[in-house]
């Protein structure tokens, strides 16, 4: 049986405050050790981060696997990863890309229109911030904040005001918002769950054997991903709470909870 692990990054595999995966290393080492012998585990990052950010973390982790970016906006598959044929929209830097999301310029235009109609609210998107402002707000190093600004299908934004009115205006623009660990995200009709389903179907066609899929997240934005797999886990948030009571609970905050799941599923 092949195991596919879909994992969020921020607040899950990465520490919410430091963006470090140091506490997740025991789980990463276990996956790599198992793959040396059997090569039947795939770790698929499924994140709100951009492709450039995700490639950076995959490089640091030392893995080359498909990944899902910007809350299901696109699926990136290494060019020679699958031998089966499948539809994709474009090729870039050795990846075949399945695009599911709304183009970033349309999201930016919609956010501007929404802000004009919500003059009593505060709406500040990533595209509104200069690099130094984004560094200050996210606590990311400048080189990582620069990668975070290279967006294609998702506009993170800060919001203070009438949330119900915000949701109404977003719906009128035929878009959606999801709430992550730090920011609201303006997206199209995509979500992590749909991307997970598409990628899982490709794994099944490729390997023609039983697939077990699990997912690990920490926020409400991850719930569609958890719904799309055989077993969905939530790690604890920083305050010890869970984003929902309706999923399997990992014993630990962030990456420590992530390791708990990996040991349970991989050992």
N, C-alpha and C positions, 0 to 999 in steps of 0.2 A: 504494500500500500504506500502511495506517495502522500506526503504531508505538505500542504501549502499553508504557510503562516502569513496572513495579512496583518501588517502592523502599522499603527499610527506612529508618528515621531514625537512631536512636542508633548510633553507631559506623560508619555508612555515609554517609548524606548529611550527618549532623551529627558533629562531632568528639566522640569518646568522653568526653573530659575536660571540654571547655568548652561543649558543646552548640551550638557555633557552626557556621553553614553558609558561613562566609567562604571556605573553601578549595573549596567546591562551586560558587561563583558562576560560574566560567567555563563549567561545564556547564549551569547554569540559563540563562545568557545565550544559549548556543548553541541550546537548546530554544526559547526565546522568539523568537529570530531566525528559526529555521526555521518557526515557527508563523505569523509575520507573513506569510510568502510562501505557505505551503502549508496550514497549520492541520490537520496530520495526525499530530501527536504528542500523546499524553496522558501526563502524569506522575501516577501513582497512588501515593500514599503508603500503605504497608502496614506497620503498626507495632504495637508493644505499647502504645503511648501511648493515652491516652483521646481521645475526640472533641474535648473542649475544648482539649487540647494540640495536636492535629493541626490544628484550625481556626486556632489561633494561628500555627503555622508556615506554613500555606498562605497566611495573610494577609501574613506577613513576606516570603515568597517572591514573592507577587503572582500566585497562580494560583487558579483555582476549578475543581477537578476532583473526581470521586468519590474516596473514600478508604476504607481498611479499618483498623479499630481493634482494639486489645486482642487481638492474636494471632488475628485472624479472627473475633472475637466479633460484629462487625457491619460492614455495608457502608453507607456514607453516600453518597447520590447527590443532587446538586443537583436541585431539583424539576423544572426544565425542561431538564435535560441530555439526556435521551432522549425521543424522541417515541413510542417503542414502549410497549406496556403490559407491566408485569411485577408480580409479587407482592412486596409489602413489608408490614411489620408495623405501622409507625407513621410519622408525619410530625412533624418537629420543626425549628423555626428555618429553614425553607426547604429541608430535606433529607428525602428519602424513605429510610427505614431498613429494611434487610433484616437481621433479627436471627438469628444462627446460634449464639450462645453461651449458656451457663448464667448465670442471674441472679446478680448479685454477692452478694446476701444468702445464697444457698445455698453459694457458695464460701467465704464467711466462716464460716458455720456448720460446714462440713466441715473447714476448717483448724483451727478451735477443737477439734473432736473429735479430729483427728489429733494435735494438740499434747498433748492429755490422755493419749494412748496412747504418746507418745514423750517421756516425762518426762526422759530423759537427753539429749535433743537440744534445740537452740535454734531456735525458729521465730518469726520476727517479721515480720508482714505489714504492708503499707502501712496497713491499717485499724487496726493496733495502735499506730501512731505518731502522736503529735501533730504539728502542722504544723512546729514548730521542730525536732523530731527528724527529720522527713523532709527538711527543708532541709539539716540537718547531714549526713545519710546520703547524699543524692543529689547534694549540691552545687548544687542548683537554687535560683534566687532564690525568695523566698516566694510571689510571685504565680504562678510556674510550678509550684511544689510543690502549691499549692492546686488547680490544674487537674489535677495528677497524682492527687489523692485522689478526684476525681469519677469513680469507676470504675463500670462496668456489667457487665463479663463476664470479668474477669481480675484475680486477686489476686497481685501480685508479693510475694515474701517472701524474707527472708534465712534461710539454714539452715546449721546445723552439727550433724552427728551421723551416724546410720546411714542413708545414702542409700537402700540397698536396702530397708530396712524402711519408709522414707518412701514409696517407689514402691508397695510392696505395699498400704499403707493407702490411698493415693490411688486405686489400682485398685479396692479394696473399696468406695470411695465413688462408683464409676463416673465418676471424673474423670481428668484427665491433668495431668502437669507437663511444662513445657518449660523449658529453661535458656537464658536470654538472655545478653547481654553483662555484665550486672550482677547480676541476680536470677533466682531460680527464679520460675516463673509457674504458678499453679494455674488451670486452665481446664476447660471441659467437653469435648465431643467435637468441637469446632471446631478449625481450624488455619488458618494463612495460605493454604495451598494450596487448600483448598476454596473459600474466599472469592474467591481469584484466578480459579478456574475459573468461578464464577458470574458474576463481573463481566466476564470475557472473553467469555462467551457473550452477554451483553447488548450488548457492543460489536459483536460479529459480526452480531447481529440488527438492530442499529440501522444500521450502515453498509453491510451487504450487499457487502462487498468483502474482499479478503485482509487479514488482520491478522497482524502479527508482534509477538509478546510477548516481552519480556525482563524479568528480575528481578535486583535487586542487593541483597545482604545481607552480613552479617558473622558471624552466629552460627548455632548449630544450630537455633534457633527459626525461622530463615529457610529452612531446607532444603525444607520442603513447598512454599513459594512458588517456589523455584527449580525444583522438580520439575514445576510446573504450567505452565511457559512454554516457548517455543521455545529460549531461551538463558538459562541461569542463571549469574550471576557472583557470586563471593565477593571482597570486598575484604580486604586484609590487616588483621589485628588489630594492636593497639598493639605487640606483641612481634615483628611481622613474620610471624607464622604465619597459616594459614588454618583455618577451622572444619572443613573437609573437603578431601580431595584429589580428590573425585569431580566437581568442577564447574569451570567456566571461572574462571581466576584473573585478577583485576584487578591491574594493576601500580601499587600504592600503598596506603598505609594510609588507612582511613576515607574521608573526602570526596575526598582526592586520587586514590584508586583509583576512586571513583565518577565523577569527571571523566574518567578514562582510558576507562571504559566508554562514557560518553556520547559522547566524541569518536569512538570506534571505531564506535558504532552509528548515530550521527546524522549525522556528517560525510559 
